[in-house]
Amino acid sequence: MATATDRAVGFGLVAFSLILFVYYTLWIIVLPFIDSDHSIHQYFLPREYAVIIPVVAGLLLLLFIGVFIMVVMWKSRKPARKSD
């Protein structure tokens, strides 16, 4: 059974993901249809970052997955036997 701390952390992660999804969706889908002189544009990054940020995040994810697999394989390696 999940403890209260686990539930709080899970709720925080879901809330963060929902906020990030809504922000990114507004940034990419809705913002191009709003006039560029509207005041809402000051709350969003330039559109170039809409491609750069996910690419960097994906590369970092692949890096961490590769490092994790390397560490697990290195730790599970059996020592070589010495032959007489």
Order of alpha helices (4+ residues) and beta strands (2+ residues): alpha-alpha
